Amino acid sequence: MPAGFDEFFREQFPRLCLFLMRTGADRHEAEECAQEVMLQAIQHWRRLESPAAWVRIAAMRTLANRAQRDRIGKSRELAANNVREVAPLSEDLAELSEQQRQVLSVLRQLPDAQRRVMAWVVDGFSATEIAKMMNTPAATVRSNIRHARAALRKMLDDVDQPAEGRTRS
């Protein structure tokens, strides 16, 4: 076992799982991707300059690849059976704290690009770091953060305001 990896794993594995869940993965997908990526990380450990960022990037790629394979397989299966897809239940949130559940629930309502950027923000990365990790212009990242924050504020305002007190815009 490379020096420092055990501590990194203990600290980062649960955080990586939550990160993936913030991007839209369910608990099972997040844990599987995190395990796969941690196995890759241990193999490249001595070459990793920023392990926390590296595992998040690798996990997002792994999750995206799995989702694409699953979509292709599922669409073929649904087409063969002439069935429409139904949204999954949120059983993956059962063991999380109430605050974590609320954050995930609200983040899952954002468009994909905003949700991915906010997952990085929640984990403490700056817009510049996110842009570098996602290979996206910093202005795009800042714009997604701004739009996500505005959408989140609106969602939270809607929750805090009683139904009879709301006005139509």
C-alpha positions in Angstrom: 0.0 0.0 0.0 1.6 3.4 -1.0 2.3 5.8 1.9 -0.6 8.1 2.6 -3.2 6.2 0.5 -4.9 4.6 3.5 -5.6 8.0 5.1 -6.6 9.4 1.8 -9.0 6.6 1.2 -10.6 6.8 4.7 -11.1 10.6 4.3 -12.0 10.8 0.6 -14.1 7.7 -0.1 -17.3 8.9 1.7 -16.7 12.4 0.3 -16.3 11.0 -3.2 -19.6 9.0 -2.9 -21.5 12.2 -1.8 -19.9 14.1 -4.6 -21.1 11.6 -7.1 -24.6 11.6 -5.5 -24.6 15.4 -5.8 -24.0 15.0 -9.6 -27.0 12.7 -9.8 -25.8 9.2 -9.1 -27.8 7.0 -6.7 -26.0 5.6 -3.7 -25.2 2.2 -5.3 -23.8 3.8 -8.4 -21.7 6.2 -6.4 -20.2 3.5 -4.2 -19.4 1.3 -7.2 -17.8 4.2 -9.1 -15.9 5.4 -6.0 -14.5 1.9 -5.4 -13.4 1.5 -9.1 -11.7 4.9 -9.1 -9.9 4.3 -5.8 -8.5 1.1 -7.2 -7.2 3.1 -10.2 -5.9 5.8 -7.8 -3.8 3.3 -5.8 -2.2 2.2 -9.0 -1.2 5.7 -10.0 -0.7 7.1 -6.5 2.9 8.3 -6.8 2.1 10.2 -10.0 -1.0 12.0 -8.7 -0.5 15.7 -8.1 -3.9 16.5 -6.8 -5.5 13.1 -5.7 -8.8 14.6 -4.5 -9.4 16.3 -7.8 -8.1 13.3 -9.8 -10.5 10.9 -8.2 -13.5 13.2 -8.8 -12.6 13.6 -12.5 -12.1 9.9 -12.9 -15.3 9.1 -11.1 -17.3 11.5 -13.2 -15.9 9.9 -16.4 -16.6 6.4 -15.0 -20.1 7.4 -14.0 -20.7 9.0 -17.5 -19.4 5.9 -19.3 -21.6 3.6 -17.1 -24.6 5.8 -17.7 -24.1 5.8 -21.4 -23.8 2.0 -21.5 -26.9 1.7 -19.2 -28.9 4.1 -21.4 -28.1 2.2 -24.5 -29.0 -1.2 -22.9 -32.1 0.2 -21.2 -33.4 1.9 -24.4 -33.0 -1.3 -26.3 -34.8 -3.3 -23.6 -37.6 -0.7 -23.3 -38.0 -0.6 -27.1 -38.1 -4.4 -27.3 -40.8 -4.4 -24.6 -42.6 -1.2 -25.8 -42.4 0.3 -22.2 -41.8 3.9 -21.1 -39.1 4.6 -18.5 -40.2 5.6 -15.0 -38.1 7.8 -12.6 -36.4 5.8 -9.9 -37.3 6.2 -6.2 -34.9 7.9 -3.9 -34.1 4.9 -1.7 -30.4 5.9 -1.9 -31.0 8.8 0.4 -32.2 6.6 3.4 -29.0 6.6 5.4 -28.0 10.2 4.9 -28.5 13.0 7.3 -31.6 15.2 6.8 -29.4 18.1 5.6 -27.6 15.9 3.1 -30.9 14.6 1.8 -32.2 18.2 1.4 -29.1 19.3 -0.5 -29.2 16.3 -2.8 -32.9 16.7 -3.4 -32.5 20.3 -4.4 -29.3 19.7 -6.5 -31.0 17.0 -8.4 -33.6 19.6 -9.7 -30.8 21.6 -11.4 -29.8 21.1 -15.1 -26.9 18.7 -15.5 -24.1 21.3 -16.1 -25.2 23.4 -13.0 -25.5 20.3 -10.9 -22.0 19.1 -11.8 -20.5 22.5 -11.1 -22.3 22.8 -7.8 -21.0 19.4 -6.7 -17.5 20.7 -7.1 -18.4 24.0 -5.3 -19.9 22.1 -2.3 -16.7 20.1 -2.1 -14.7 23.3 -1.7 -13.2 23.8 -5.2 -13.0 27.3 -6.7 -14.4 28.3 -10.1 -10.8 28.4 -11.5 -10.1 24.9 -10.2 -13.4 23.6 -11.5 -12.8 25.0 -14.9 -9.4 23.3 -15.1 -10.7 20.0 -13.9 -13.7 20.0 -16.2 -11.7 21.5 -19.1 -14.3 24.2 -19.4 -13.8 28.0 -19.7 -13.8 29.7 -16.3 -16.5 32.1 -17.5 -18.8 29.2 -18.3 -18.2 27.7 -14.8 -18.9 31.0 -13.1 -22.0 31.4 -15.2 -23.2 27.9 -14.2 -22.5 28.7 -10.6 -24.4 32.0 -10.8 -27.4 30.4 -12.5 -27.4 27.4 -10.1 -27.3 29.7 -7.1 -30.2 31.8 -8.4 -32.2 28.6 -9.1 -31.4 27.3 -5.7 -32.4 30.6 -4.0 -35.7 30.5 -5.9 -36.3 26.8 -4.9 -35.6 27.6 -1.2 -37.8 30.8 -1.3 -40.6 28.7 -2.7 -40.2 26.2 0.1 -40.1 28.9 2.8 -43.0 30.9 1.5 -46.5 29.7 2.4 -48.7 28.7 -0.6 -51.3 31.4 0.0 -48.6 34.1 0.2 -47.0 33.4 -3.2 -47.5 35.7 -6.0 -47.4 34.9 -9.7 -44.6 36.3 -11.8 
